């Protein structure tokens, strides 16, 4: 079952580096990662905020996004 990554489309649309990283992750893990973009996560103070499964992560820079997603995918494979 793919790891669920949820993010706010509105809050990340003006963050090109974050969007490129997201596209890279989706491309690298097409069967291991499911990305859901919500119109709003009500996390405006924590932009960019994400959820991986039910875990919430505020103010995630692109390098941290990669680390968090890859760690969760590896943990799910075990």
Secondary structure in CASP SS format (residue, H / E / C, confidence):
PFRMAT SS
TARGET T0000
AUTHOR 0000-0000-0000
METHOD secondary structure of the structure
MODEL  1
X C 1.00
X C 1.00
X E 1.00
X E 1.00
X E 1.00
X E 1.00
X E 1.00
X E 1.00
X H 1.00
X H 1.00
X H 1.00
X H 1.00
X C 1.00
X C 1.00
X C 1.00
X H 1.00
X H 1.00
X H 1.00
X H 1.00
X H 1.00
X H 1.00
X H 1.00
X H 1.00
X H 1.00
X H 1.00
X H 1.00
X H 1.00
X H 1.00
X C 1.00
X C 1.00
X C 1.00
X C 1.00
X E 1.00
X E 1.00
X E 1.00
X E 1.00
X E 1.00
X E 1.00
X C 1.00
X C 1.00
X C 1.00
X C 1.00
X C 1.00
X H 1.00
X H 1.00
X H 1.00
X C 1.00
X C 1.00
X C 1.00
X E 1.00
X E 1.00
X E 1.00
X C 1.00
X C 1.00
X E 1.00
X E 1.00
X E 1.00
X C 1.00
X C 1.00
X C 1.00
X C 1.00
X H 1.00
X H 1.00
X H 1.00
X H 1.00
X H 1.00
X H 1.00
X H 1.00
X H 1.00
X H 1.00
X H 1.00
X H 1.00
X H 1.00
X H 1.00
X H 1.00
X H 1.00
X H 1.00
X C 1.00
END
